[in-house]
């Protein structure tokens, strides 16, 4: 079994990075299920849904996210530094998009090829039902750690994790 370690639900092993270092760390050199497209057409792959939510806030720019969740249909949505760009209903509570998160204080296997051990479990879903169906496929010890959050709440968690991060400074309590 892979080595397990304690992780912060929002920060994992990225806590001491500057904004620029964090941007580099969340980018994948290979295609992933999470592709961001910038306003000038630039394409960036990130490791997980949480990294995708952090990206607009870190760059101060609007991005189009193309996501291929582990269950359900592919998704396309606009993200801005202030949050998802759409109606509250679409990305709000019960009827909108959902993000899987890991329970605080969870011990997880390391994922050296990703920005953190959380990433294999941080996904975007078209519905709460899709998220719960995917969660049910996980091993019981991991399933118990996965939480469901509406996209709007997940974005607030990502933004709060980076609050006060100066351009060249360190993330306080985050990534």
N, C-alpha and C positions, 0 to 999 in steps of 0.2 A: 504494500500500500504506500502511496506517495506520502512524504513528510507533511505534517499538518502544522499550521501556525495560526496564531491569533491575528485577526485583521480588523481594522476599523471599517464599518460598512461603507463609508464614503471615501476613505483615503487609501487603504491598503498600504502598499510600500512606496507611495509617491509623496509622502508628507513633507520631505525636506527640499523638494524641487522648486525652482523658480518658475515663473510663467512660461518662459521659453523652453526650459527643460521639460516641463510638463507637456507642452504641446508636442515636442518631439517624442516623448515617451508614449503618448496615447496613439500616435500614428503607427500604422502597420505598413511594413514594406511590401506586403502581399495582400491580395484581395481578401476581404472578410465580408460577413453579412451586413456590414455597416459602412456605406459609402456616402461621403459628404461631397456636394458639388457647390463650389463657390460662385459668387456673382459674375466672375470673369471666366467661368468654366473650368477652373482648376478642380482636380479630383483628389480626395484624401480618403484613405481607408483608416478606420479606427477599430479597435478590438471589440468593443461592446456598446450597448445602448447608453450606458452611463458616460463613456468617453464621448459619444456623439452629443449628449446633452451638455457636456462641459465645453465642447469646442466653440460654439458661437460666443459663449461668455468669455472664453480665453482670448479669442481673436477680435472680439468686438464687431464681428460681421455676421450677416445673415447667410445661412447655408441651407441647401436642400438636402435632406436625408433620404437616401434610398436604403431601406432595410429589408432583409429577408429573414423573418423570424423563424425559429425552429418549428413552429406550428402556425398554420394559417397562410394567407396570401401575402405577397410582398407589399410593402408599404412605402409611400412617398409623402413627405411632409416638409414644411418650411419651419426652420428654427432660427430665431433671432436671439441676440444677447438678453432680451427681456423675456423670452419664452417662446413657446410654440406660436406660430402665426396661423391662427384659425379661430373659429368660434369657440367659446367656452364649452358649449355642449359637445363639440366634436372631440376636444381633448380634455374635457373635464371629468366628471365623476363616472358613474356607472356605465353610460352609453359610449364612452370614448376609448381612446388608446390606453394601454396599460404597460407598465414596466415592471419586470421582476427585479427584486433587490434581495440582498442577503441580510439576515437578522444580525443586529449589532453583536459584536463579541464572538461571532462564529469562528470556528476552526475549519479551515478549508485546505484541500490539497493545493500545493503550489502549481502555478501555471507559468513556467519560465518563458514560454513563447508569447506571453501576453503581458499587458501593462500591470496586471495583478491577478491573484488567485481568484478574485471575485468574477472576473470577466466571463468565464464560461457560463455563468448563471445570471448575467445582467442582460436581459433581452427586452425588446419592444414587441408588443402584441396588438392585434387589431381589436381584441376584446378580452375582458376578464376571463371569459370561458376558455379562450385559446390558451391564455397563460396558465390557468388551473389544469387544463388537459396536459400541457407540456410538463408542468410541475409533477404531475402524477406519474410521469415516465422516469423520474429521477430516482436514484437509490434512496431508500427511506431516510438515511442519516442526512442527506443533502436536501431532500424534499421538505424536511422539518425546518430548514433554515431559510427557505425561499419565501419572500413576502411579495404581495401584489400591491402596487401603487398606481393610481391614475397618472397619466402623463404629466398633467399640470403639477401634481404634488412631487413627482420625481424630478421635474425641472427645478422646482423650488429647493429641493434637497441638494441638487447639484450646485445651484447658484449660491446657496447658503454655505456650502462647503468651501467655496472660493471667495467669500466676502472679504474685502479688505486686502486682497492679493495685489501688491504693487507690481508694476511692469516687470521689474527685475527681482522682486522679492520672493519670499517663500510663502507657500500656502499655509495658512493657519488652520490646523485641524483638518486639512483635506489632502487629497491626492498627493 
